[in-house]
Each structure stands twice: as C-alpha cells, then as structure tokens.
C-alpha cells in the first residue's frame, strides 16, 4: 500500500458534511469514517487520545453511512472499531500524532486516502489548519437553510440533548454559523471550500475541483448520490426567524454571496 494520505471533512452541522463524505467514499482509494474524532486529540498520549474517540457504533455507525442495510453498517462499524482499537492499543506507550493516525486508519480501512468527517472540526481549524500532511475540506451552506435544518433536528432527533441549548433559536444558530465561517476564513489558504449549493447544481464540477485538490482521478467518483433536498433554502423559516438570522449573520452571508433571497 502507498504512503497514506489523510484528510478531514468539516462544516457547520446541517451543511452537507454527510453527503460530501459519502461522495468521497465512492472513490475506490478513499474512505472517511463518520464522526470518529480521529483528529481531535493529536499529539496526545494514548489514554487522552483514546478517550476523545467515539468508539461506539450502535447509536450511529462510524463506517458505511448511507450504504447497505442498518445491520451491515453496524457490522462494518463493529469490525472497524475492534481492529482500530487493537492497532491503537499497540501504540499505547507512544504519543499519538498525525502520522500514526493516518497509518492506523489506512491499515484498518485498507485505503490510501483516509479521513474523518466531523462537523466541529471547522471550529478547530486554527490548530488543524497548519498541520502538514492533513488535507482539509470544508462545506459551506446558506445560513438560512442551516438554521431551518438545525432547528428541525433540535425539535426531533436531537430533542432533549443538553448541548442543543446552544443552538435552539435562530439567533443562536446564526451566531454559531458565523463562528464557523470566521474560523474557515482565518484558514482560507489552508482549506478547500465547497459550497453546498454548488455541489447540488454542478456535482461534476465540484468533484473535479475536489479531485484536483486531493490529487485523485475525478472519473472514479460517483456523483449520482448527490440529490437536491425537497425544500427550498429557507422554506421552514418564518419571517421573524429569517429576520433574526439575517441580523446576526448578514455580514458574513454577504461575504459569501448569500445576501440574496
């Protein structure tokens, strides 16, 4: 196997990180895990690094999201976690750096390009941005659409989770989105940005740009899984909610061309 290459996929929650990662994983040389947290505690001793990982797989798989049956995803995640945990344990006397993580992921996933998708990496780019050997892919989406989708999740699948108190109003989501954008902008020369809307409108063009960034063959990606959502960008926001979003995030939205309805 060739020398492993590592990458991360980041973006504000509900911006399209999952569909982008699924697209990346259609390439035969590429695989990213889903919210493993592989790059969160780099250069830490083994016990600290391991505590930061999400090694559970029953509530949400770390491998195979969007492919096959739920049972197949659970088994794929279970096998991955067992093997990765064992390989990591064998490095228990070492500091776990980026090279080690890339090697362990590559050996376990049996791919050359290996990564992890975790939306909150976007807030950690000041640390992750300067690291050599780690490609950084950030997906950006209209704040109004992000807010509508986030609030819908807060009312349903995320209902009752304590951390959702930070994003349970339009103004709070918008402020969090601005934080994500500003983190991305501080590291703009070190990241590859994909706009969610462009991915929907021109998936092949986005793939060609992404493949050039990673040094991969664009023809090996399958863009057929990229489908437009049923609702419009801010269809679920009432007038007051939309006004609250634009008041908080309007300047950042204008910088990225989201000032139009």
Secondary structure, 3 states (H helix, E strand, C coil): CCCCEEEEEECCCCCCHHHHHHHHCCCCCEEEEECCCCCCCCCEEHHHHHHHCCCCCCCCCCCCCCCCCHHHHHHHHHHHHHHHHHHHHCCCCCEECHHHHHHHHHHHHCCCEEEEECHHHHHHHHHHCCCCCEEEEEEECCHHHHHHHHHHHHHCCCCCCHHHHHHCCHHHHHHHHHHHHHHHHHCHHHCEEEEHHHHHHCHHHHHHHHHHHHCCCHHHCCHHHCCCCCCCCCCCCCHHHHHHHHHHHHHHHHHCCCCCC
